[in-house]
Amino acid sequence: MKWFNLSAIFKEIRKIRWPNRSDLFNNSVQVVIFTAFFALFFFLCQFLVSLCLKFVGVL
């Protein structure tokens, strides 16, 4: 395998764009907001289904 050598590996590693501190912070905030939104969404879905089942008399 011609491409599998240490110099080629290090050459590819130098091409990687590592995130800086502000990018990392912004992405982390987006993930937390996204997770909180879906947690709230699933909680409300469960609440509405439970409310409907109580209204029908199943629970």
Secondary structure, DSSP 8 states (H G I E B T S, - for coil): -TT-SHHHHHHHHHT-----HHHHHHHHHHHHHHHHHHHHHHHHHHHHHHHHHHHHT--
